[in-house]
Amino acid sequence: MRIGVNNVFNTHHITDNMGAAASDTSGGTDPGQFLHYFVPARAAYLGLRIDL
């Protein structure tokens, strides 16, 4: 049996900035048009493995 929790403190830091989005109509001047990647939200999981 496996039990796990990811992102225990539920942080949402930006992990990467990939530049302007493909739909950016501001020519890169609007910071709201940039693609940002965040840490995923808190998650818990449970797994069960049975060998026969």
Secondary structure by P-SEA (a helix, b strand, c coil): cccccccccccccccccccccccccccccccccbbbbcccccccbbbbbbcc
